[in-house]
């Protein structure tokens, strides 16, 4: 896994208390179709067209109601890791 992203397994309850562990210049997203995994990724990914496509998919599926309390991206974890490794 690229060094620019970090993964952690948190429940929704734990995620709320984990907000303080996101370093400056990064943000947390939740990825997965069934079980959601938390990733901390660089803000610079927001400028990438391929990442923006994932955000569009998240908007279509969830609108602004994200069940984990943070940005949720509805794709398989492997696809997300592959995409972010190419962006790093």
Secondary structure, DSSP 8 states (H G I E B T S, - for coil): --TT-EEE---HHHHHHGGGG--TTEEEEEE-SSS-EEEEEEGGGGG-HHHHHHHHHHHHHHTT--TTSSEEE-S-HHHHHHHHHHH-
